Amino acid sequence: MLTNHIVGTSPLSYMDFTPIASLFNDYVVFAVNANSPIKTGKDLIAKLKENPQSVSIGFATTLGSHNHIAAGLLAKSVGVNARNLKAIAFKGSSEAITQVLGGHIDMVTTAAGNVASHLAEGRLRVIGISSDKRFPGAFAQVPTWKEQGANLVYGGWRAIMGPKGLTPEQIAYWEGVLRKVTESPEWKADLEKNLLLKPGDTVFVPAAPLVYVSGEVKAPGGFAFLRGMTARQAISLAGGFTEDASQGRIVVVREVGGRSQEVKIKLDERLLPGDTVVVKAKLF
């Protein structure tokens, strides 16, 4: 979602969807073969500092995935250029894990649940986890990266996205549905079972505020608000002006003191969360 358009695997980006909610963070574990000379996270850091190409790192499903990013952030946190890592993308984590078990690559970065059985049976060793606190159960002995001197706390957010241009009412409906789901005992039990939840984790985060664009634009709708966003940028997200917008005017509908008011604005003025940019045709 965040990197596909950068690395060229898809023309779509997060700007082509409406974010609704983040449901949980999928923290990344770093696992090696039980017979690997890499015994701890500090061993890995030392090898990366000496020669980043000396450790082959497998992950799913593509370059730029959150598993790849986790490895890159670890490198960056200890002063190693992430571009120099020996990174190998596989179609699935199971393929990467199989390669580690067979001794063909040195390490896999993946979700904890994917390696839990191999850890329990002594086939893999987990040398670090990218969460802020240790996981319970079989992973209780696995230190976080911060415990091992690397400033890395990172998880792949698992979120629900809707089509581009959802209305505030539609977003609110789905937020309500998802909030009820994540508050259910069954949901939390399933996350704990699959090592996707540890004590203190938040399991529901509503989407970031939106700005709305209406009137004489090609694709009106709601779009994720970014700090510093201008009216021009919001209109660009909405596909740009229609022909009828030429020589028209732009106003912003904004909540002021609990009431909606029209505010005149220039194209390069910054917006506030919740603003609605209205592009009016010349006749109006």
N, C-alpha and C positions, 0 to 999 in steps of 0.2 A: 504493500500500500504506500509506504513512504519512499521506497528506493527503486521500485521496478522501472519507473520512467527515467531514473537517473542512470541505471545500468543497462537500459535498453531492452528489458524483457517484456515490457508492456507500455503502451502510450498513456495508460490511465494512471492517475495519481489520487491522493486523498481529496483533491479539489473536485473530483468527478463524483463524489458521494456526499451524503449528509451523515455526519457522525451522530449516533444516538446515545451509546453508552459503552464504557469499558467495563468488562465483567470480572476480569482477574488478570494478574501478571503471571506469565509463564517463565519462571526463572530458569537460568541455564546452568547445567552442571558440566564440568570438564572431567572426562573419564578416560583412563588409559587401561591397557591390558594389565592384568594382575602381575605379570612377569616383567613389566616395563621397568627400566632403570629410573624412570621418573616416579619417585616415591611420594612427593609432596608438591603443593603448589609452588613453594619456594624453589624446588628443583626445576620446575617448568620455567619460572621467571628467569632463573640463572641461565638456562639453555637459550631462551629467547634473546636475552641480552648478548650472549656470546655469538649466536648465529641464528637469526629468526628462521632461516631455511632448514635448520636441523630438525625441526618438529613438523611433521605433516599433520594437518588438522582437517578432519572431515566433518561435514554437517549437511543438513537438508535445508531448503530444497534448491537453493540457488545462491549465487554470489549476491551479497547484499541482504540476505535473510537475517532475522534477529539472532540466529545462532552464529552467523558469520560476524555480525556486529559485536556480539559479546566477546569473541576472540580478539577482534580489533581493539575494543575498548580496554581489554586487559593489557594488550601490547602497549597501547598509548599511555596507560596509567603508570607503566614502569619505564617509560622513555624509549620504547621501541616503535619504529615506523610500521604502522599496520599494513602498509603496502608491501612490506618485505616478508610478510607471513607466507608460509607454504599452505595455502588454503585450497581445499578440494570440495566441490559441491557434488552431492549425490541426490538421486531422485527422492530418497526417503531416509529418515534416520536409521531405519533397520539396516539399510545397505551400509551406511557409515559404521554402525556398531559391528556388523559382521566383519568389516575390513579391519577394525581394531582387534577383534577376537582372533582373527587369523594372522595378526602380526604384519599386515600389509601397510597400515598407516599407524601413526603414533597415538593419536588422540581423537576423540569425538566431542563436540559440543552439542548438547541436546537437552530435552526435558527430563526431569528426574524420574518420572514414571517409566520412561523408555529404557532405563538402565537398572531399575530397582531389582529385578529378578537376577540379573547378572552380578550385581553387587552382593546380593544375599548369598549367592552360590559361589562367590569367590573368584569369578572369572574376570571381573573388571574392578578397578580401583578408582573411586571418585576423589579427585585431589582438590576440588574447590567448587563453590557454588556462588552464583552471582546475586544472591539475596542479601538483605541487610542483617538477617538473623539466621541461625542454623535451622534446618528442617528437623522435624521430629522423627521418631522411629529409626529405621535402618540408616537414615542419613544424619543422625544426631552427632556422629563422630566426624562428619565432614565439615571442615572449617570454611567460613566465608572467605572471600578474597580480601576483605578489609582486615580480617584477622591475620592474614599472611602478608600484609604490607602493600597491597594493591588497592587503590581507591576505585573499586568497581562494585556498583550496585545497579543491576539492569535486568529487566524482564521484558519479554515480548508481550505487549498488551493484547489481550484477546477481546475484541470489540465487535459490536453490531453496527453495521453501516446501512443506511437506506439510500434510495435513489437520490440523485442530485435534485435539489429544489423542493424538498418536503416543507410543508407549512409548519408553523409553530404548533398548531393543534395536532397535526399528525405526529410530530416529534414527541409531544407531551403524552400522547396515547401510548406510544411504544415504550417510552421511559417508564410509564406506570406499569405496563405489562412485565417488563424486564425486572423492575424493582421487586415485584411480587415473586417472580421466579427465584431471584437470588436470595430472598429472605426465607425461602422454604428449607426445612431441615434436609430434604432429599438432595437439594442442590449442594448445600454445604458438605453433606456427607460424601457426595460423589467427588467433590474437589479434594477433600481430605484423602479419600481412597486413592486417587490418582496423583497425589503429591503435588497438587496445584494450589494448596492453601496451607498456610502455617499460622500459628497464633498471632493475632494482631493485624492480619491482612484485611484490607477493604475489598469487598466483593462486588461493589456497584459504584461506579463513578459516572454521573450524568455527563453528557457531551459538553464540550466547551460552548460558550455563548456564540450566538449566530448574529450575522447581519443579514438584512433582507433587501432585495432589489426588485422593484416592480416598475410597471409602466413601459416605456418604449425601449425595451431591451430584448434581445433575442431569446434568452432563456431565464426568465424571472424565477426567483426562489430564494431559499435561505442558504447561507454559506458560512463556514466556520470562520469566526472572528479571529484575526491575528493582530497582536499588538502592533500599533502603528499603521494599520490598514487605512487607506484613503478611499474616497468615493470613486476615484478613477479605477483603483484596483478591484473594488467590489463590482463595478460595472463590467470590467473585463471578465471577471468570473462568470457573470451572467451573459456572456457571449457578445458583449458590446452593444452599441446603439443600433436601433432599427433606422431605416431611412427617414421615418417620420419624426425622429428625434432631432434632426438637423435644425439648428437655431432654436431648439426648445430650451427648457430650463430644468434645473435640478434642485430639488429640495430634500431635506431629511426630516422624517417624522421621528420625533424623539420624546421619550418620557421625561417630563420636567415637572417636579413636584407632584407626581402621581397622575399627571394629565398628559395626553399626547399633544404635541405642538409641532407645527411646521417650522423648520429652521433653514434659512438660506445657507447654502454651503458652496464652496468652490471645489473643483474637481480634485485638487491635491490637498484638501484639508482632511485631517484625520477623523475617523469615525469612532463612535462609542459602541460597546456591546449592546445589541438589541436595536440599533438604529435601522430604519427602513429608508433606503435611498429610492426616491421616486423620480423617474425620468419622465418629464412631461413634454408632449409634442408642442409644436409652435403655436397651434390654435388655442392652447390652454395656458 
